[in-house]
Amino acid sequence: MNGLALLLGSTFIFIAAYVFYGSWLAKKWGVDPRRPTPAHTLKDGIDYVPTKPVVLLGHHFSSIAGAGPIVGPISAAVFGWIPVCLWILIGSVFFGGVHDYGSMVASLRHKGQSIGQIIESNVGRRAKLLFSIFAWVTLLVVVAAFANIVASTFVANPGAGTASLLFIVLAVAFGYGVYRTGIPLWIGTVAGIAGMILAFWLGHVFPLVLSKEVWLLILLAYVFVASIAPVWILLQPRDYLNSFLLYAMMAAAFLGIVFYQPSMEIAGFVGFDLGGGQWLFPVLFVTVACGAISGFHSLVSSGTSSKQLDNEANAKLIGYGSMLIEGLLAICAVISVAYVSADKLPELLKQGGPVNAFAQGTATFMTSLGMDFGLSKEFVALTISAFALTTLDTATRLGRFIFQEMILPSEQSLKEVNSAQKVLGDRYVATLVTIAAAWYMASGSYLTIWPIFGTANQMLAALALLAVTAWLKKEGKETFMITIPMYFMFAVTFTSLGQLIFVNLGKNWLIVGVSAVLTVLSLALAIEAFRVFGTNDSKISAQTKN
């Protein structure tokens, strides 16, 4: 099959889904452009900040994209490109998009609160605590993993690291100029893009060569500042400007595929069992991860983006649209490795992993546009590392939010709690605790628990869908568009956790132990929620009879 046909067909499916299914979801959930959003009703200039949709789209998309939709689909290509692409298409439209959009709308209805607080409101405080522990541990793994990924990338590509540091300075200047001096957004954008081009050139010509340990210290210092600073001065403008990097890369990859017209050389379907515990179910669905559905997205939708939404009508673009764009990026990732012969793919993946394979494939396609291969590959590598860094700072901020929620009851403020809660609930201390725990994992043997990251992330998605289901049931609305994906993701993740425990018994007790803990937390939360579902259904039935 021709890669161009796959790309154009996928694009058509995603556009149709956005226009028709996205609008249907908005109608079912009662999205109302006239309803004031939390960004206006709770505006504080730090977390709750009304934001133009084009800027928020950049922040949200930058936060959820990262390296996930590249690494996952390419890693899953061992099963063949057909099952991977089918899951990306079906997953993005009916699973991931619904999950992200639903999480955002539910958060809007709960004053911009996180998924954990939505669970507390609709299921109970005990269920919220279970979810918060699960989510916080998962975010620690995200921070540890991406800190190592970014640091390693900067060691291998010093120019990318230098340019990324310059991007941070540029973002602060952009945020101050647009939000405090009144510079028009379009002027700030043009100047920002020009600055990024200059930063890329400076990084290429004057690369800063540092050790991995030093880069880790710099990155963790950066995410500490990014976690506590007002979103308008650093997080939001950096994500907005970085989004142009990804848009440019996706446009170049899209056009490169159009003109290069690569054929899909790897096998369409390899088999259901690849040996060594590599079964298509559940491994494919856990591995693709962000390319189809990701629990981390729900934390972004309800943790930062819902607090910045200027109008409810924009939730469809930000929540549902971003996931579909990410699905298209995942399709491009599959094509970027599928053009090589099947016998060369394992060798390509060994030469730096999926990220390097994607950079090499995309740069190859870009040569059809008359671009230099080496410079193109460096640009793609910089883009991916920039978005890994974006995921890193967003995950840290979300970790801070969740830690504070675990310490402070939602109905209390810092003035109404005991001394220990007051200290731990402080945003500076909560950020330090989160970073310290992640630093321990990043500095030690965090790779030993990496096999459970994909499963934990997908279980987080199932639990987020559970939270949205609880809210919809309480509101008396239809839930099947949420419950079908929820039951499927529970089946996938519980099977995967069971498989991890079975395969690692007597070999890796850390994976066994963490998998068992996650299983118990998930089961306890699910039981708690379904108990409430039964009670609500009984009440609704009684009211109907009366």
N, C-alpha and C positions, 0 to 999 in steps of 0.2 A: 504493500500500500504506500502511496505517496504521503509524506509528512504534511505537505501543504493541504491536502484534502482533509486530513485529520484536524488540522488547526482551524481551517475555515468552518468545518462542520461543528466543531466544539464552540467556536465563537457564535455561530448562529443559535445553537442550543442555549447558551448562556444569556444571550440578548433576549430570546423569547421567554426564558424563565424569569428574567428580571421584570419584563413588561407585564406578563400575565400572572405567573405564580406569586411574584412579589407583591403585586397589587391586590391579589386575592387574600394574601395573608394580612395585609394592612387593613382590609375591610373586615376580616374575621376578628382581628384583635382590637378594632375600634381606634385605629390611629387617627388623631384629630389635630389638624394644623392650628386650630384655634385654641388649643389647650396650652397654657404656659408651661414651659419645661423647667426642670430643677435648676438649670443654668441661670434662669432669670429669677425664679422665686427664692433661690438660696445663694445667689451670687455673693462670692466672698473674695474674688480676685486671686485666689490660690488654686483651688480645685474646681470650684463652680465658676466657669467663665464662658459666657455665650460666644460661640465661635462660628465664623463663616463656614458653610459646608465644604468649600474647596480646601480650606485649611484643615478642618477636622478629618476630611477624607484622607488627607496626607498623613496626619498623625495616626489615625486608626489603622490604615492599610500598612503603614510602616511598622507599626507595633505588632500586628498579627502575622505579617509575612515572614520576616526573618529568613533563615535558611531552611525552614521546615518544608515548604512546598517544593524545594529543590532536592534536598537530601532524601526525604521520604519516598517520593515516586521513583527516583533513580534507584534507590536501594531495593524497592519492591519489583523492579523490572526483571529480576531473576525469574519471576513467575511468567513473564511474557508481557508484551505491551498491551494486549487486548484487555485482560482483566484489570490491569492498573488504570487504563484510560476509562473503562466502563465505571469503575468505582469513583474516579475523580469526577466524572460527569454526574452520575447519580448522587454521589455523596455531597458534592458542592450545592446542587440544586435542592435536594429534599432532606439532607441531613445537616451539613455544615452551615448553609445559608439560613435555614430555619432556626438552628441552634443560636447563631450569632444575633440574628434579627430578634428572635424571641427573648433572648437575654437582655437586649437593649430596651425593648418595649416594656418588659417586666420591671426593669430598673427605673425607667421613667415613671412608672406607676407607683414606685416606692421611694420617691424623692431622690432619685439618683443613687440609691443604695446598691451594695454589691449583692452577688448571688447568695452569699452567706446570710445576709440580713433579710433577703427575700424568703429564704428557707425559714428563718426565725419567725417572720410574720405569718407564714402560711402553714408551717409544720410544727415549729416549737424551738425553744432555745437549745435544748439538748441536741436536736438534729443540726442546728446551726453550728454548734461547737464541733460536732463530728465532721461536718463539711469543711469548716475553717482549718482544722488540723490537717485534713487531707490536702486541701488547696495550698496551705502554707508550705508543707513538706514538698509538694510538687514544684512550687515556685523556687524553693531552695535549689532543687536539682536543675531547674531552668537557668538560674543565675550562675551556679557553679559550672554548668556545661557550656553556656555561651561565653562566660568569662574566659574559659580555657580555649574555646574555639577562636574567639577574637584575638586573644593574646598570641596563640600559635600562628594565626594568619598574619599578624603584624610582624612576628619574628621572620616568617618566610617572605613577607612582602612589606618591607619597611616603608616603602612609599605610600602604601595604603594606610598604615598607621599614622604617618605624618599628616596626610591629607585629612584623616578622620579627626585628629586633634585640631586642625585648622577649621574644620567644619563646626566644631563646638563653639569656637570663638565667633565664627561667622553667624551662628544661630543666635547667640546672645545679642549681637549687634542688630540682627534682623528683628528680634523680639522687641528690643528697646525702641528701635526706630519706628516700627509699625504701631505698637501699642502705647507708646509713651510720647512720641514726638509727632504722631499723626501723619507719618509718611504713607501715601496711598499704597494699598496692597500690591498693585501691579508694578509700581516702581520698586518696592522692596523685593518683589519676586525677581524682577529682571536683574537688579543689583546682586541679589543672593545667588542666582544661577551663574552670573559672571564671576562672583567670588568663588563659587565651587569649582569652576573651570580653572581659575588661578590656583586654588589650593591643590587641585589634582596635578597641575604642572609643577608647583613647588615641591610637592611630595615626590614626584617622579625624578626631579633634578636634585633635590636636597633631602634624601631619605634619612630619617632618624633611626639609627640602629641601636636597639636596646634588647636586653635579655627578656625572657618570658616572665620571670619573676617581677621585673620592674614594670613591664606592661600590665601585669595583674594588679599591682599596687595602684598604678595610674587609673586603670579601669574602675577599680572598686572605689577609689576616691571620687571619680566622676559620677558614678551611680549614686553615691551618697548625696552629693549636691543635687543631682537630677531628681532624687526622690523627695527632697524637702523644699526645693525651690518652687515658686509659683509656675504653673504650667506655661504661662505666656512668655516667660523669659528664656526658657531653655528647651524643655521637653517638646512643646508644641511646635515652635519654629524649627527645631532641628529635624523633627519628623516630617514637617511640611516640606522643607527644602530637600531632605533626603528622598522624599517620594518622587521628586523629579529625576533622581538617579535611576530609580527602579522603572519609572515610566519610560525613560530614554533607553534603558537596557531592554525592556520588553518590546518597545517599538523597533529597536535594532534587531532583536531576535526574530520578531514577527516578519519584518521586511527581509531579513536574511533568509528565513525559511521560504518566503515567497519567491525569491530570486534563485536560491540554491536548490530548492525543491528536493530535499533529501528523501530517500526511500527508507522504509522501515525494514532494516536488515535483520534485526534480532528476531527471535521466534515470537509469533503472536501469542502462543500459549504453550507453556512448558509442561505443566502437570499440577495435580492437586497436592502431591507429596514429593518434596525435593530431598527428603531424607534429613536426618539430624534434628527432627522436631520442626522442620520447616514446612508446615501445612498451610495451604492457601487460606483456610479458615482456622484460626483467627489472624495468622501472621500478616497477610496482605493488608487487612483493615487497620491493624495496629501500626504497621510500618509506614503506609502512605500518610497517615496522621494529618498534618496541616493541609495537605493537598485536597482533602475531602471534608474533614471535621476535626476540630481540636478544642479540647476543654479550655485551653489557655485563652482562646478567643472570647469565651464568656466572661472571663475575668477582666478583659480589656473593655468589652462592650458595657459591662455594668460597673467597672471600677474607675475608668477615666473618661471614656467617650460619652457615656450618658450624662455626665456632669458638665459637658461642654456643648451639648446639642442645642442649637439655637431655636429649632422648630421641629415638632414631631414628624412633619412631612419628610425631613431629611434622614430619618431613621432607616428608611428603605435603602437609600443610597449608601449610607455609612455602614449599616449592619449587614444587609443582604448583598448589596452591590460589591462591597469589598471582598466578600467570600468568593463571589463569582470571578472577580479579577484574579484572585489567588488561584482559583481552579484553572484559569487559562494559563497562568504562569507554570502550574504543575504540568499541564499538557506540553508546554514548551520544553520543560525539563526532560520529560520522557523522550521527546523527539531529539533532544540534544545528544542522547546516548544511543538511541535506537538506529541511527544512521550508520553506525559501525557494525561490522560483521559480528556474529554471535561469539566467535572464538576470540575476538579482540576485546570484548567488553570486560571480562574479568581483569585483563591486563591494564585496561584504561582505569578501572576503579582502584587498582592497587597503586597507581601513580598519583596519590594525593586524595583519593576518596571521591565521593559524589560531587562535592563542590568543584574540585579541579576538573572532573569529567564534564560538568556543566559548562564551566568557563571555557574549556577547550572546544567543546562542541559548538557553543554559541559564537565564539570567536571565529571558528571555521565558517559558519554561516555568514558572519559579518564581512568576511573577505569578498563575498559576492557583491557587496556594496562598494567595493574599492577600498575598504579599510585595512589597515595593517594588522596582521594576526597578533603579534606580540603586544601592541598597545591595546588592542581590543580585549585580549585576555586579561590584561592588567586592570582595565576598566571594569570588566565583569567581576573580577575578584574583589575590587574595591567596593562595588555596589553590594555584593553579598555580605562582606564584612561590615559595611555601614548598617545594613539592616539587622545583622546579628547583634550589633551594638545597640540598636534601637530596641530590639526585643529585650536586651539585657537591662536597660534603664527602666523600661516599662514594667518588667517583671519585679524589679526591686521596689518600685513605687507601690505596686499591687501587694507585694509581700508586706510592706509597711502598713498599708490599709488593713489587711487581714489580721496582722498581729495586733493592731490596735483594737480591732473589733473583738478579738478573743479576750483581751484584757478588760475592755470597757463595755459594760452593758449599754445597749443602744439608747436607752432612755436616760442615761446619766452623762454628765460632763466631768471634766477633770476636777472641778470644784466640789463634786459630790461623792468622791470615792476615797478609799484609804490611801496611805502614803505609797505603798508598793504599787498599787494600780496607777497612781498618779505619775510615778516615775516611769514605769514600763509603758504606760499609755502615751507618754510624750512622743511626738513624731520623730524627734532626734534620736531618742533612745530606741524606739521601735525600729528605726532604720538601721542603727548600729547593730542591734541584735540580729536582724535579718541578714545583714552583710557579713557579720562575724560567723554565723552558722554556715552561710554559703561559702565563705572564704575557707573554712575548715574542710569542706567537701572539695573545693577547687584545688586546695593545696595538697590534699591527701590522695586517697585512692577512690575518687568519685567514679572512675570508669567502671569499677566493679558493680555499681548499681545502675549503670546506663541501660542495660537490657530491660529494666522495668520502667524506664522513663516513658516510652511510647505507650505502654499499657496504662500507666498512671494518668497520662494526659488524656487518653481516650475515656478512661473511667470518669475523669473530671467532667468530660462532655456529657456522659450519661447522667451524672448527678446534677449538672446544670439543667438538662432537659427535665429532670425530675422536679427541680425547683420551679421551672416555668409551668409545668403541668399542675403543680400544687396551686399556683396563682390562678391559672385559667379555671381550674375546678372550683376554686373559691368564688370566682367571678361568675360562675355558671355558663362559661363559654365552651365551645367545642375544643377537644384536646387531641383528636386523632392525628393531626399533622405533627404533633410533638411526641405522642406516645409511641407511634410506630418506630421512629428513629431511636427513641429511648430504649425500648425493649431490645432492639437489635444491638445497640451499643452495650447494653448490659450483658447480652449473650456473648458478644465478642470479648469483652474485657474480663469477665469472670472465667471464661474458657482460657484466655491467655494467662491470667494469674495462676490458674490451676496447672497449666502446662509449665510455667516457669518454676513453680514449686516442685513438680514431679521431676523435671529435667535436672534441677540443681540440688536435689536431695543428696547429701553426702559429698557434694562438690563445692558448693558456694552457699554457706549458711546465711550470709548477709542477704543475698537475693531471696532466699527462702523466707527469712524472717521479715524483711520489708514487704514482700509479696503477701505474706500471711496477715500482717498488720493492715495493709491496704484492703485486703479482702474483708476482714472483720469490720473495719470502719464503713466500707461501702454497704455491706449487708445490714449492719445496724441502722444506717441512715435510710436504706431502702425500706426496711421493715417499719421504721418509725413513720415514714412518709405514707406507705400504703395503709397503715393503720388509720391515719388521718383521712386518707382518701375514702376509706370505707365509712367513716363517721360522716363526712360531708355528703357522700352519696345517699346515706340514710336520711339525713336532714332534708336534702333536696326532694327525695321521694315522699317524705312525710308532708312537706309543704305542697307538693303537687296534689296529693290525695285530699288535703284540706281545701 
